[in-house]
Amino acid sequence: MAFSFAKKVNRPKQHTNFVDPEFGEIEVTRVRTRYLRLRVQPDGSITATIPYYATLLSLKSLINKNRAGLRKQISKMPKNKALNDTERAELKKKARKYLTQRLQELASANGFTYEKIRISSARTRWGSCSMKGTISLNIALMTLPKHLSDYVILHELTHTDYMSHSPDFWKRVGEVCPNYKKHRKDLKNYSPYI
């Protein structure tokens, strides 16, 4: 009697995004695992690792169940010097002028188009890009070295072509920002919360 065994298939990691109303964009990676896991990154952002078969509804449920704990973890992240209302308003004014101009320059130089820009004071995200092409940039980008703020802007501009963090997305990021891996690592030493 002959037996045949199914070969174990090594499926590639799958990346997608999930947007939570409080925590913003959460990077989701589907891998060969049995459990759903959430992790707060040093920059205050949240990432999720879930099984291939898990639904985003189950991820949403996990986030809701752990919301208080995630909030507490994020609050312990290193923060930039607190700004008073006057300083914050002044920084937002400068950010609106500089980031709007820089976004236009980088988009034009690299062949990207976007719908509009929004300047934010998000607690956990440096930036985001909506399905409609609105790019939100955090005023805290003004506190970063220029090469890191440019990386964030280019990252969000790339989302106008690829909404998920797919291999094609990262390939395109590499084309417009060759040192993105180092920049991504260095960015973890800063906090978007000011």
Residue pairs with C-beta under 8 A, 6 or more apart in sequence:
10 32
11 32
11 52
12 167
13 29
13 30
13 31
14 29
14 30
14 52
15 27
15 28
15 29
15 30
15 164
15 165
15 166
15 169
16 28
16 30
16 164
16 165
17 25
17 26
17 27
17 28
17 163
17 164
17 165
18 25
18 26
18 28
18 48
18 56
18 59
18 60
19 25
19 26
19 128
20 26
20 46
20 60
20 63
22 67
22 71
23 46
23 63
23 70
23 74
23 124
24 45
24 122
24 124
24 125
24 128
25 45
25 125
25 128
26 45
26 46
26 47
26 48
26 63
27 45
27 47
27 48
27 165
28 47
28 48
28 49
28 50
28 56
28 59
29 47
29 48
29 49
29 50
30 50
30 51
30 52
30 54
31 49
31 50
31 51
31 52
32 51
32 52
33 49
33 50
33 51
34 51
35 51
36 48
36 49
36 50
36 51
36 54
36 58
36 59
36 62
37 48
37 49
37 50
38 46
38 47
38 48
38 62
38 63
38 66
38 70
39 46
39 47
39 48
39 49
40 46
40 70
40 73
40 74
40 77
41 47
41 188
42 77
42 78
42 188
42 189
43 77
43 124
43 126
43 187
43 188
43 190
43 191
43 192
44 74
44 77
44 123
44 124
44 191
44 192
44 193
45 124
45 125
46 63
46 70
46 74
46 124
48 59
48 62
50 58
50 59
63 70
74 123
74 124
74 193
77 191
77 193
78 191
79 191
79 193
79 194
80 140
80 143
80 190
80 191
80 193
80 194
81 194
82 194
83 91
83 194
88 121
88 139
88 194
91 139
91 142
91 194
92 119
92 121
92 139
94 142
95 119
95 137
95 139
95 141
95 142
96 119
98 142
99 117
99 119
99 137
99 141
99 142
99 149
99 153
100 117
100 119
102 149
102 150
102 153
103 114
103 117
103 135
103 137
103 153
103 157
106 112
106 150
106 153
106 154
106 157
106 176
107 113
107 114
107 157
110 154
110 157
110 176
112 157
112 158
112 160
112 161
113 133
113 160
114 129
114 133
114 134
114 135
114 157
114 160
115 132
115 133
115 134
116 133
116 134
116 135
117 134
117 135
117 136
117 137
118 134
118 135
118 136
118 137
119 136
119 137
119 139
120 136
120 137
120 138
120 139
121 138
121 139
121 140
121 194
122 128
122 136
122 138
122 192
123 192
123 193
124 192
124 193
125 136
125 138
125 192
126 137
126 138
126 140
126 141
126 152
126 187
126 192
127 135
127 136
127 137
127 138
127 141
127 152
127 153
127 155
127 156
128 135
128 136
128 156
128 159
129 135
129 136
129 156
129 157
129 159
129 160
129 163
130 136
131 163
133 160
135 153
135 156
135 157
135 159
135 160
136 156
137 152
137 153
137 156
138 192
139 194
140 190
140 191
140 192
140 193
140 194
141 149
141 152
141 153
142 149
143 190
143 194
144 152
144 187
144 190
147 179
147 183
148 183
148 186
148 187
148 190
150 177
151 177
151 179
151 180
151 183
151 184
151 187
152 187
154 173
154 176
154 177
154 180
155 173
155 177
155 180
157 176
158 169
158 172
158 173
158 176
159 169
161 169
161 172
162 168
162 169
162 172
170 180
173 180
174 180
177 183
